């Protein structure tokens, strides 16, 4: 499991996925934003937590009748009941939303158990109800058929691919009202620190641009006079 500190979690709560993507790009990681995944409903706050994973594979009819849900060891059910508090359940649904990765009852249970969020590169059934829950949820689109139609839940907390991104258990998952990014656990603290600094400068730039300042030399900063203005702005705003 990840050793995500509360300090790092707090920093990641206040930065955008776009800023994190730039910080990771500086470190050579170009493909960390989960593709084709969006909030079921905007929450106005970030989802942050270590990844706990569930992998689906193509379903086969003789293995995936409705009766298998009676099995207490069914991986989909076990994933919901074992995802640790404060973690994000990330599902590899093969980028196929024709059948649902989960529905509102399972996601409600995950929320009640303290899950920090849920991500699928497939779809959720009962999406309107899930969108009204407190827990952040991300998917491709609503999908009503049960997962058994196309997907068999097969592995828990193993490396997966979600939306063309490699996700390892314990990686740090951050979602905002746009999309979701995956940060390798070993660099989460340094990326969070840099993202906080980048966010402060971007907020300064936004204020300057709204006041009529040109972006040339300001963003990115290539003129030294903007550094002095930025430091004064930070002191004035407690940033």
C-alpha positions as CSV (number, residue, x, y, z in Angstrom):
1,X,0.0,0.0,0.0
2,X,1.0,3.6,-0.5
3,X,2.4,5.8,2.3
4,X,0.6,8.9,1.1
5,X,1.0,11.5,3.9
6,X,-1.8,13.8,4.9
7,X,0.4,16.8,4.0
8,X,0.8,15.5,0.4
9,X,-2.9,14.6,0.2
10,X,-3.8,18.1,1.2
11,X,-1.5,19.6,-1.4
12,X,-3.0,17.5,-4.1
13,X,-6.5,18.5,-3.1
14,X,-5.8,22.1,-4.2
15,X,-4.1,21.7,-7.6
16,X,-5.5,20.9,-11.0
17,X,-4.9,17.7,-13.0
18,X,-3.6,20.0,-15.8
19,X,-0.9,21.4,-13.5
20,X,0.0,17.9,-12.3
21,X,0.3,16.7,-15.9
22,X,2.8,19.4,-16.6
23,X,4.8,18.5,-13.5
24,X,4.9,14.9,-14.6
25,X,5.8,15.9,-18.1
26,X,8.9,17.7,-16.8
27,X,9.9,14.3,-15.3
28,X,9.5,12.5,-18.6
29,X,6.0,11.0,-17.9
30,X,3.7,11.9,-20.8
31,X,0.9,9.4,-20.5
32,X,-0.6,9.7,-17.0
33,X,-4.0,11.2,-17.7
34,X,-6.6,8.5,-17.9
35,X,-8.2,8.8,-21.4
36,X,-11.9,8.9,-22.0
37,X,-12.9,9.2,-18.4
38,X,-14.9,12.1,-16.9
39,X,-16.8,12.9,-13.7
40,X,-20.2,11.4,-13.4
41,X,-21.1,14.7,-11.7
42,X,-18.7,17.6,-10.8
43,X,-17.9,17.8,-7.1
44,X,-16.0,21.1,-7.0
45,X,-13.2,19.4,-5.1
46,X,-10.4,17.0,-5.9
47,X,-10.5,13.2,-5.4
48,X,-7.2,12.1,-4.0
49,X,-6.1,8.7,-2.8
50,X,-3.9,5.6,-3.4
51,X,-5.1,3.2,-6.1
52,X,-6.8,0.0,-5.2
53,X,-7.5,-1.9,-8.5
54,X,-10.0,-4.3,-10.0
55,X,-9.4,-5.9,-13.4
56,X,-12.1,-7.2,-15.7
57,X,-11.5,-9.6,-18.6
58,X,-13.9,-10.6,-21.4
59,X,-16.8,-12.5,-20.1
60,X,-17.6,-16.1,-21.1
61,X,-21.1,-17.3,-20.9
62,X,-20.5,-20.5,-19.0
63,X,-18.8,-18.5,-16.2
64,X,-20.9,-15.4,-15.9
65,X,-24.5,-16.2,-15.1
66,X,-26.4,-14.1,-12.6
67,X,-26.0,-16.8,-10.0
68,X,-22.3,-16.0,-9.6
69,X,-23.2,-12.9,-7.6
70,X,-24.2,-15.3,-4.8
71,X,-20.5,-16.3,-4.4
72,X,-19.1,-14.3,-1.4
73,X,-15.7,-14.5,-3.1
74,X,-16.8,-12.8,-6.3
75,X,-14.0,-10.3,-7.1
76,X,-16.2,-7.4,-7.9
77,X,-18.0,-7.7,-4.5
78,X,-14.7,-8.4,-2.7
79,X,-13.1,-5.3,-4.2
80,X,-15.9,-3.1,-2.8
81,X,-15.6,-4.7,0.6
82,X,-11.8,-4.6,0.9
83,X,-10.8,-1.3,-0.7
84,X,-9.1,0.5,2.2
85,X,-10.4,3.7,3.6
86,X,-9.1,6.7,1.8
87,X,-8.2,4.8,-1.3
88,X,-9.6,5.1,-4.9
89,X,-11.0,2.0,-6.5
90,X,-9.7,2.0,-10.1
91,X,-11.3,-0.4,-12.5
92,X,-9.9,-1.8,-15.8
93,X,-13.1,-2.3,-17.8
94,X,-11.3,-2.7,-21.1
95,X,-12.4,0.8,-22.2
96,X,-15.8,-0.8,-22.9
97,X,-18.9,0.9,-21.6
98,X,-21.4,-1.4,-23.3
99,X,-21.8,-3.1,-19.9
100,X,-21.6,-1.5,-16.5
101,X,-18.6,-1.7,-14.2
102,X,-20.8,-1.2,-11.2
103,X,-24.0,0.4,-10.0
104,X,-25.2,2.7,-7.3
105,X,-25.6,0.1,-4.6
106,X,-22.0,-1.0,-4.8
107,X,-20.7,2.6,-5.1
108,X,-22.8,3.6,-2.1
109,X,-21.2,0.7,-0.1
110,X,-17.8,1.9,-1.2
111,X,-18.6,5.4,0.0
112,X,-19.9,4.2,3.3
113,X,-16.7,2.2,3.9
114,X,-14.7,5.4,3.4
115,X,-13.5,5.1,-0.2
116,X,-12.0,8.3,-1.6
117,X,-13.4,7.7,-5.0
118,X,-14.0,5.3,-7.9
119,X,-12.7,5.4,-11.5
120,X,-13.7,3.1,-14.4
121,X,-12.7,3.3,-18.1
122,X,-16.1,1.7,-18.8
123,X,-19.5,2.9,-17.6
124,X,-21.7,2.9,-14.5
125,X,-25.3,1.9,-14.3
126,X,-27.6,4.1,-12.2
127,X,-25.2,7.0,-13.1
128,X,-27.7,9.7,-12.1
129,X,-27.9,8.3,-8.6
130,X,-24.1,7.8,-8.4
131,X,-23.7,11.4,-9.5
132,X,-25.8,12.5,-6.5
133,X,-23.6,10.6,-4.0
134,X,-20.9,12.4,-2.0
135,X,-18.1,10.1,-3.3
136,X,-16.4,11.3,-6.5
137,X,-16.9,8.9,-9.4
138,X,-15.5,8.9,-12.9
139,X,-16.4,6.9,-16.0
140,X,-16.8,6.9,-19.7
141,X,-20.6,7.1,-20.0
142,X,-23.7,5.7,-18.4
143,X,-24.3,2.0,-19.1
144,X,-27.3,-0.1,-18.0
145,X,-26.4,-3.8,-18.7
146,X,-24.8,-5.7,-15.9
147,X,-21.1,-6.2,-16.2
148,X,-21.7,-10.0,-16.7
149,X,-22.8,-9.3,-20.2
150,X,-19.3,-8.5,-21.3
151,X,-16.9,-8.4,-18.3
152,X,-15.7,-10.9,-15.8
153,X,-14.1,-9.4,-12.6
154,X,-11.0,-11.5,-12.3
155,X,-8.2,-9.8,-10.3
156,X,-8.0,-7.5,-7.3
157,X,-5.1,-5.1,-6.5
158,X,-2.9,-6.0,-9.3
159,X,-1.3,-3.8,-12.0
160,X,-3.9,-2.8,-14.5
161,X,-4.5,-0.5,-17.5
162,X,-7.2,2.1,-17.2
163,X,-7.9,4.4,-20.1
164,X,-4.5,3.6,-21.6
165,X,-2.6,4.4,-18.4
166,X,-0.7,1.9,-16.3
167,X,-2.0,1.9,-12.8
168,X,-0.1,0.1,-10.0
169,X,-1.6,-0.5,-6.6
170,X,-0.6,2.4,-4.4
171,X,-0.1,4.9,-7.2
172,X,-1.7,8.2,-6.3
173,X,-4.9,9.0,-8.2
174,X,-6.1,12.6,-8.5
175,X,-9.3,13.6,-10.1
176,X,-10.7,17.1,-10.6
177,X,-13.8,18.3,-12.4
178,X,-12.1,17.7,-15.8
179,X,-10.3,14.3,-15.6
180,X,-8.1,11.9,-13.7
181,X,-4.3,11.5,-13.5
182,X,-2.1,8.8,-12.0
183,X,1.1,9.8,-10.1
184,X,3.7,7.1,-9.4
185,X,3.7,6.7,-5.6
186,X,7.5,7.3,-5.2
187,X,7.3,10.8,-6.7
188,X,3.9,12.0,-5.3
189,X,5.5,14.2,-2.7
190,X,7.8,16.1,-5.0
191,X,5.2,16.4,-7.7
192,X,2.7,17.8,-5.1
193,X,5.2,20.4,-3.9
194,X,6.0,21.5,-7.4
195,X,2.3,21.7,-8.3
196,X,1.6,23.9,-5.3
197,X,4.3,26.3,-6.5
198,X,3.1,26.2,-10.1
199,X,-0.5,26.9,-9.0
200,X,0.6,29.9,-7.0
201,X,2.4,31.4,-10.0
202,X,-0.5,30.5,-12.4
203,X,-3.0,32.3,-10.0
204,X,-0.7,35.3,-10.1
205,X,-0.5,35.2,-13.9
206,X,-4.3,34.9,-14.2
207,X,-4.7,38.1,-12.1
208,X,-2.1,39.9,-14.2
209,X,-3.7,38.9,-17.5
210,X,-7.1,40.0,-16.3
211,X,-5.5,43.3,-15.5
212,X,-4.3,43.7,-19.1
213,X,-0.8,42.3,-18.9
214,X,0.6,40.5,-22.0
215,X,1.6,36.8,-21.6
216,X,4.9,37.4,-23.4
217,X,7.6,37.1,-20.8
218,X,5.0,36.4,-18.1
219,X,3.8,32.9,-19.0
220,X,6.2,31.2,-19.1
221,X,8.2,33.7,-17.1
222,X,11.2,34.9,-19.1
223,X,11.4,38.4,-17.8
224,X,13.1,39.0,-14.4
225,X,10.8,41.8,-13.5
226,X,7.9,39.4,-13.2
227,X,9.7,37.5,-10.4
228,X,9.8,40.5,-8.2
229,X,6.1,41.2,-8.9
230,X,5.3,37.6,-8.1
231,X,7.1,37.6,-4.8
232,X,5.3,40.8,-3.8
233,X,2.0,39.2,-4.8
234,X,2.8,36.1,-2.7
235,X,3.6,38.1,0.4
236,X,0.4,40.1,0.0
237,X,-1.8,37.0,-0.5
238,X,-0.1,34.7,1.9
239,X,0.9,32.3,-0.8
